[in-house]
């Protein structure tokens, strides 16, 4: 078996290419890493086990030592579960490993924020593949490593605030409390987190539309570490086959508002991470 240091040396310069939209730009130097069903044969390819149809957590092809890489991926993934309460994506695990052992890392086509908007052609019980991961939790981890490891170049991780000055809202309205289903003294509406469609379906859609359309400053005023952690749990189901996904993840109309809501939450995460770095 190849000595561990020699394996680390083989990953000295890494370009990690995710599956999001964008140009496919393999590196002219070092190694490039892609995920799942890539058509390119000159990269290291990492697949999660279920996708590849194997019992192991991951498969690796074309690295200097596939067996060692699988072992390291699995160990790091196991450690991340404790921090995001969900099995991590291959992309996040690879980014964490590269932050620890590589000297230069470029990440592209990987924002860790795939769309939760359902298409009109999806069946009622059909689930989006990305729904099995806690993407907000993954971004929390990713921001932590990106902001503390200068050799990671990850421009697509950072999001810009969204503004909509045409939306009027009640003074003191807290979008995060509404999202978490928390009523307050102002009797503002609250989202229902349940499996079945709510009886007040139309009103619930209006709540989602309202909080999705708010300016970023409303979210920043409401955000703190604890309530952002609570919000993470709303947007994924690691075992969708159990049929226990939140109704708004499975409903076409409701799902059209989720990307804007997660974007606001991701921006709040980002600002809090920057603030923590300056303390």
C-alpha positions as a Markdown table, in Angstrom:
| # | Residue | x | y | z |
|---|---|---|---|---|
| 1 | Unk | 0.0 | 0.0 | 0.0 |
| 2 | Unk | 1.3 | 3.5 | -0.9 |
| 3 | Unk | 2.6 | 5.4 | 2.1 |
| 4 | Unk | 0.1 | 8.0 | 3.3 |
| 5 | Unk | 2.5 | 10.9 | 2.8 |
| 6 | Unk | 2.9 | 9.9 | -0.9 |
| 7 | Unk | -0.8 | 9.9 | -1.3 |
| 8 | Unk | -1.1 | 13.4 | 0.3 |
| 9 | Unk | 1.7 | 14.6 | -2.1 |
| 10 | Unk | -0.4 | 13.4 | -5.0 |
| 11 | Unk | -3.1 | 15.9 | -4.0 |
| 12 | Unk | -0.8 | 18.9 | -3.5 |
| 13 | Unk | -2.8 | 21.0 | -6.1 |
| 14 | Unk | -6.4 | 20.1 | -6.5 |
| 15 | Unk | -9.3 | 21.5 | -8.7 |
| 16 | Unk | -12.7 | 20.3 | -7.4 |
| 17 | Unk | -15.4 | 20.5 | -10.0 |
| 18 | Unk | -19.0 | 20.1 | -8.8 |
| 19 | Unk | -22.1 | 19.2 | -10.7 |
| 20 | Unk | -23.8 | 22.6 | -10.8 |
| 21 | Unk | -24.2 | 24.6 | -14.0 |
| 22 | Unk | -21.2 | 26.3 | -15.6 |
| 23 | Unk | -18.2 | 25.7 | -17.8 |
| 24 | Unk | -16.2 | 22.5 | -17.1 |
| 25 | Unk | -12.7 | 23.7 | -16.5 |
| 26 | Unk | -10.2 | 21.0 | -15.5 |
| 27 | Unk | -6.9 | 22.1 | -14.3 |
| 28 | Unk | -3.8 | 22.2 | -16.5 |
| 29 | Unk | -1.7 | 21.3 | -13.5 |
| 30 | Unk | -2.3 | 19.2 | -10.4 |
| 31 | Unk | -5.3 | 16.9 | -10.3 |
| 32 | Unk | -9.0 | 17.5 | -11.0 |
| 33 | Unk | -11.8 | 15.8 | -9.0 |
| 34 | Unk | -15.3 | 15.3 | -10.3 |
| 35 | Unk | -18.3 | 13.5 | -8.9 |
| 36 | Unk | -20.7 | 10.8 | -9.9 |
| 37 | Unk | -21.6 | 10.3 | -13.6 |
| 38 | Unk | -19.0 | 12.5 | -15.2 |
| 39 | Unk | -18.1 | 11.7 | -18.8 |
| 40 | Unk | -14.5 | 12.9 | -18.3 |
| 41 | Unk | -11.9 | 10.2 | -18.0 |
| 42 | Unk | -8.9 | 12.3 | -17.1 |
| 43 | Unk | -10.1 | 13.2 | -13.6 |
| 44 | Unk | -10.4 | 11.5 | -10.2 |
| 45 | Unk | -14.0 | 10.5 | -9.9 |
| 46 | Unk | -15.7 | 10.2 | -6.6 |
| 47 | Unk | -19.2 | 8.6 | -6.2 |
| 48 | Unk | -21.2 | 8.1 | -3.1 |
| 49 | Unk | -21.8 | 4.4 | -2.5 |
| 50 | Unk | -25.6 | 4.3 | -3.1 |
| 51 | Unk | -25.2 | 6.1 | -6.4 |
| 52 | Unk | -22.6 | 3.6 | -7.5 |
| 53 | Unk | -24.6 | 0.7 | -6.2 |
| 54 | Unk | -21.9 | -0.6 | -3.7 |
| 55 | Unk | -21.9 | -1.2 | 0.0 |
| 56 | Unk | -19.0 | 1.1 | 0.7 |
| 57 | Unk | -19.8 | 4.8 | 1.5 |
| 58 | Unk | -17.8 | 6.0 | -1.5 |
| 59 | Unk | -16.1 | 4.7 | -4.6 |
| 60 | Unk | -13.0 | 6.4 | -6.1 |
| 61 | Unk | -11.5 | 6.0 | -9.6 |
| 62 | Unk | -8.2 | 7.1 | -11.0 |
| 63 | Unk | -6.5 | 8.5 | -7.9 |
| 64 | Unk | -3.0 | 7.4 | -6.9 |
| 65 | Unk | -4.5 | 5.1 | -4.4 |
| 66 | Unk | -8.3 | 4.6 | -4.5 |
| 67 | Unk | -8.5 | 2.4 | -1.4 |
| 68 | Unk | -6.8 | 5.0 | 0.8 |
| 69 | Unk | -8.9 | 7.7 | -0.6 |
| 70 | Unk | -12.1 | 5.8 | 0.2 |
| 71 | Unk | -10.9 | 5.2 | 3.7 |
| 72 | Unk | -10.2 | 8.9 | 4.3 |
| 73 | Unk | -13.4 | 10.0 | 2.7 |
| 74 | Unk | -15.4 | 7.7 | 4.9 |
| 75 | Unk | -13.6 | 8.8 | 8.1 |
| 76 | Unk | -14.2 | 12.4 | 7.4 |
| 77 | Unk | -17.8 | 11.9 | 6.3 |
| 78 | Unk | -18.5 | 10.1 | 9.6 |
| 79 | Unk | -17.0 | 13.0 | 11.6 |
| 80 | Unk | -19.1 | 15.5 | 9.6 |
| 81 | Unk | -22.4 | 13.7 | 10.4 |
| 82 | Unk | -22.0 | 14.8 | 14.0 |
| 83 | Unk | -21.9 | 18.5 | 12.9 |
| 84 | Unk | -24.7 | 18.6 | 10.4 |
| 85 | Unk | -26.9 | 15.8 | 11.6 |
| 86 | Unk | -27.0 | 14.3 | 8.1 |
| 87 | Unk | -24.8 | 12.3 | 5.8 |
| 88 | Unk | -22.6 | 14.8 | 3.9 |
| 89 | Unk | -22.3 | 15.3 | 0.1 |
| 90 | Unk | -19.2 | 14.0 | -1.6 |
| 91 | Unk | -18.3 | 17.5 | -2.6 |
| 92 | Unk | -18.2 | 18.8 | 1.0 |
| 93 | Unk | -16.2 | 15.8 | 2.2 |
| 94 | Unk | -13.7 | 16.3 | -0.6 |
| 95 | Unk | -13.4 | 20.0 | 0.2 |
| 96 | Unk | -12.7 | 19.4 | 3.8 |
| 97 | Unk | -10.1 | 16.8 | 3.0 |
| 98 | Unk | -8.4 | 19.1 | 0.5 |
| 99 | Unk | -8.4 | 21.9 | 3.0 |
| 100 | Unk | -6.4 | 19.7 | 5.4 |
| 101 | Unk | -3.9 | 18.1 | 3.1 |
| 102 | Unk | -3.6 | 20.1 | -0.2 |
| 103 | Unk | -1.5 | 23.3 | -0.7 |
| 104 | Unk | -3.7 | 24.8 | -3.3 |
| 105 | Unk | -7.4 | 24.1 | -3.9 |
| 106 | Unk | -9.7 | 25.6 | -6.5 |
| 107 | Unk | -13.4 | 24.8 | -6.3 |
| 108 | Unk | -15.8 | 25.5 | -9.1 |
| 109 | Unk | -19.4 | 24.7 | -10.1 |
| 110 | Unk | -20.1 | 24.0 | -6.4 |
| 111 | Unk | -22.2 | 26.5 | -4.4 |
| 112 | Unk | -23.7 | 23.8 | -2.1 |
| 113 | Unk | -27.1 | 25.3 | -2.7 |
| 114 | Unk | -28.9 | 23.2 | -5.4 |
| 115 | Unk | -32.4 | 24.1 | -6.2 |
| 116 | Unk | -35.3 | 22.7 | -4.2 |
| 117 | Unk | -37.9 | 24.0 | -6.8 |
| 118 | Unk | -39.9 | 21.0 | -8.1 |
| 119 | Unk | -40.8 | 20.7 | -11.7 |
| 120 | Unk | -44.4 | 20.3 | -12.9 |
| 121 | Unk | -43.5 | 16.9 | -14.4 |
| 122 | Unk | -42.5 | 15.4 | -11.0 |
| 123 | Unk | -44.9 | 12.9 | -9.4 |
| 124 | Unk | -46.4 | 13.7 | -6.0 |
| 125 | Unk | -44.2 | 11.2 | -4.2 |
| 126 | Unk | -41.1 | 11.8 | -6.3 |
| 127 | Unk | -38.3 | 13.5 | -4.4 |
| 128 | Unk | -35.4 | 15.7 | -5.7 |
| 129 | Unk | -32.1 | 13.9 | -5.3 |
| 130 | Unk | -30.5 | 16.9 | -3.6 |
| 131 | Unk | -33.2 | 16.8 | -0.8 |
| 132 | Unk | -31.3 | 14.1 | 1.1 |
| 133 | Unk | -28.5 | 16.5 | 2.1 |
| 134 | Unk | -28.5 | 19.3 | 4.7 |
| 135 | Unk | -27.1 | 22.0 | 2.4 |
| 136 | Unk | -27.4 | 24.9 | 4.8 |
| 137 | Unk | -25.4 | 22.7 | 7.3 |
| 138 | Unk | -22.9 | 22.0 | 4.6 |
| 139 | Unk | -22.5 | 25.7 | 3.8 |
| 140 | Unk | -21.9 | 26.3 | 7.6 |
| 141 | Unk | -19.0 | 23.9 | 7.5 |
| 142 | Unk | -17.7 | 25.1 | 4.2 |
| 143 | Unk | -17.7 | 28.8 | 5.3 |
| 144 | Unk | -15.7 | 27.7 | 8.3 |
| 145 | Unk | -13.0 | 26.1 | 6.3 |
| 146 | Unk | -13.0 | 28.6 | 3.4 |
| 147 | Unk | -12.6 | 31.6 | 5.7 |
| 148 | Unk | -9.7 | 30.0 | 7.7 |
| 149 | Unk | -7.8 | 28.3 | 4.9 |
| 150 | Unk | -6.4 | 30.9 | 2.5 |
| 151 | Unk | -5.3 | 28.2 | 0.1 |
| 152 | Unk | -9.0 | 27.4 | -0.7 |
| 153 | Unk | -10.3 | 29.5 | -3.6 |
| 154 | Unk | -14.1 | 29.0 | -3.6 |
| 155 | Unk | -15.8 | 32.1 | -5.1 |
| 156 | Unk | -19.1 | 30.4 | -5.8 |
| 157 | Unk | -19.6 | 29.6 | -2.1 |
| 158 | Unk | -20.4 | 33.3 | -1.3 |
| 159 | Unk | -23.8 | 34.7 | -2.0 |
| 160 | Unk | -25.0 | 38.3 | -2.5 |
| 161 | Unk | -28.0 | 39.7 | -0.6 |
| 162 | Unk | -31.4 | 39.9 | -2.2 |
| 163 | Unk | -33.4 | 43.1 | -2.0 |
| 164 | Unk | -37.1 | 43.8 | -2.9 |
| 165 | Unk | -38.1 | 47.3 | -1.9 |
| 166 | Unk | -41.6 | 46.8 | -3.3 |
| 167 | Unk | -42.5 | 44.4 | -0.5 |
| 168 | Unk | -44.2 | 46.0 | 2.5 |
| 169 | Unk | -44.3 | 44.2 | 5.8 |
| 170 | Unk | -45.4 | 44.7 | 9.3 |
| 171 | Unk | -43.0 | 46.5 | 11.5 |
| 172 | Unk | -41.1 | 44.0 | 13.6 |
| 173 | Unk | -42.0 | 41.1 | 11.5 |
| 174 | Unk | -39.5 | 38.2 | 12.1 |
| 175 | Unk | -39.2 | 36.0 | 9.0 |
| 176 | Unk | -37.2 | 33.3 | 10.9 |
| 177 | Unk | -39.8 | 33.0 | 13.6 |
| 178 | Unk | -42.5 | 32.7 | 11.0 |
| 179 | Unk | -40.4 | 30.1 | 9.1 |
| 180 | Unk | -39.9 | 28.1 | 12.3 |
| 181 | Unk | -43.6 | 28.2 | 13.1 |
| 182 | Unk | -43.2 | 30.4 | 16.2 |
| 183 | Unk | -46.1 | 32.7 | 17.0 |
| 184 | Unk | -45.4 | 36.0 | 18.9 |
| 185 | Unk | -47.3 | 38.7 | 20.6 |
| 186 | Unk | -47.9 | 40.4 | 17.3 |
| 187 | Unk | -49.9 | 37.3 | 16.2 |
| 188 | Unk | -48.0 | 37.2 | 12.9 |
| 189 | Unk | -48.6 | 34.1 | 10.7 |
| 190 | Unk | -46.4 | 31.1 | 11.2 |
| 191 | Unk | -45.4 | 28.3 | 8.8 |
| 192 | Unk | -46.7 | 24.8 | 9.6 |
| 193 | Unk | -44.1 | 22.0 | 9.5 |
| 194 | Unk | -45.9 | 18.8 | 8.9 |
| 195 | Unk | -46.1 | 16.0 | 6.3 |
| 196 | Unk | -49.7 | 16.4 | 5.1 |
| 197 | Unk | -50.9 | 19.5 | 3.2 |
| 198 | Unk | -52.2 | 22.0 | 5.8 |
| 199 | Unk | -55.9 | 22.8 | 5.9 |
| 200 | Unk | -55.0 | 26.5 | 5.4 |
| 201 | Unk | -53.0 | 25.7 | 2.3 |
| 202 | Unk | -53.5 | 29.0 | 0.5 |
| 203 | Unk | -52.6 | 31.0 | 3.6 |
| 204 | Unk | -49.5 | 28.9 | 4.1 |
| 205 | Unk | -48.4 | 29.5 | 0.5 |
| 206 | Unk | -48.8 | 33.2 | 1.2 |
| 207 | Unk | -46.6 | 33.0 | 4.3 |
| 208 | Unk | -43.9 | 31.3 | 2.2 |
| 209 | Unk | -44.2 | 34.0 | -0.5 |
| 210 | Unk | -44.1 | 36.8 | 2.0 |
| 211 | Unk | -41.0 | 35.6 | 3.8 |
| 212 | Unk | -39.2 | 34.7 | 0.6 |
| 213 | Unk | -39.8 | 38.2 | -0.8 |
| 214 | Unk | -38.5 | 40.2 | 2.1 |
| 215 | Unk | -35.4 | 42.3 | 1.9 |
| 216 | Unk | -32.2 | 40.9 | 3.3 |
| 217 | Unk | -32.1 | 43.3 | 6.2 |
| 218 | Unk | -35.2 | 41.8 | 7.8 |
| 219 | Unk | -33.4 | 38.4 | 7.8 |
| 220 | Unk | -30.2 | 39.9 | 9.2 |
| 221 | Unk | -32.0 | 41.6 | 12.1 |
| 222 | Unk | -33.6 | 38.3 | 13.0 |
| 223 | Unk | -30.7 | 35.9 | 12.5 |
| 224 | Unk | -28.6 | 34.3 | 15.2 |
| 225 | Unk | -26.6 | 31.1 | 15.4 |
| 226 | Unk | -29.2 | 29.2 | 17.3 |
| 227 | Unk | -32.2 | 30.0 | 15.0 |
| 228 | Unk | -30.2 | 29.4 | 11.9 |
| 229 | Unk | -29.3 | 26.0 | 13.2 |
| 230 | Unk | -33.0 | 25.3 | 13.7 |
| 231 | Unk | -33.8 | 26.4 | 10.2 |
| 232 | Unk | -31.4 | 23.9 | 8.7 |
| 233 | Unk | -33.7 | 21.0 | 9.7 |
| 234 | Unk | -36.6 | 22.3 | 7.6 |
| 235 | Unk | -35.1 | 21.7 | 4.1 |
| 236 | Unk | -33.9 | 18.1 | 3.9 |
| 237 | Unk | -34.9 | 14.5 | 4.6 |
| 238 | Unk | -32.0 | 12.1 | 4.6 |
| 239 | Unk | -34.5 | 9.2 | 4.2 |
| 240 | Unk | -37.2 | 10.5 | 1.8 |
| 241 | Unk | -38.4 | 6.9 | 1.3 |
| 242 | Unk | -40.0 | 7.1 | 4.7 |
| 243 | Unk | -42.5 | 9.6 | 3.4 |
| 244 | Unk | -42.0 | 12.0 | 6.3 |
| 245 | Unk | -40.8 | 15.0 | 4.3 |
| 246 | Unk | -42.1 | 18.5 | 5.2 |
| 247 | Unk | -45.1 | 19.3 | 2.9 |
| 248 | Unk | -43.4 | 22.3 | 1.4 |
| 249 | Unk | -40.6 | 20.1 | 0.1 |
| 250 | Unk | -43.0 | 17.9 | -1.8 |
| 251 | Unk | -45.6 | 20.5 | -3.0 |
| 252 | Unk | -44.9 | 22.2 | -6.4 |
| 253 | Unk | -46.3 | 25.6 | -5.5 |
| 254 | Unk | -44.6 | 25.8 | -2.1 |
| 255 | Unk | -41.3 | 24.6 | -3.4 |
| 256 | Unk | -41.0 | 27.5 | -5.8 |
| 257 | Unk | -40.4 | 29.8 | -2.8 |
| 258 | Unk | -37.7 | 27.7 | -1.0 |
| 259 | Unk | -34.7 | 28.7 | -3.0 |
| 260 | Unk | -35.2 | 32.4 | -2.1 |
| 261 | Unk | -35.7 | 31.5 | 1.5 |
| 262 | Unk | -32.6 | 29.4 | 1.7 |
| 263 | Unk | -30.6 | 32.1 | -0.1 |
| 264 | Unk | -31.6 | 34.6 | 2.6 |
| 265 | Unk | -30.6 | 32.1 | 5.3 |
| 266 | Unk | -27.3 | 31.3 | 3.5 |
| 267 | Unk | -26.5 | 35.1 | 3.4 |
| 268 | Unk | -27.2 | 35.4 | 7.1 |
| 269 | Unk | -24.9 | 32.4 | 7.8 |
| 270 | Unk | -22.2 | 34.1 | 5.7 |
| 271 | Unk | -22.5 | 37.5 | 7.5 |
| 272 | Unk | -22.4 | 35.8 | 10.9 |
| 273 | Unk | -19.3 | 33.7 | 9.8 |
| 274 | Unk | -17.5 | 36.9 | 8.8 |
| 275 | Unk | -18.4 | 38.6 | 12.1 |
| 276 | Unk | -17.1 | 35.6 | 14.1 |
| 277 | Unk | -13.9 | 35.7 | 12.1 |
| 278 | Unk | -13.3 | 39.3 | 13.2 |
| 279 | Unk | -13.9 | 38.7 | 16.9 |
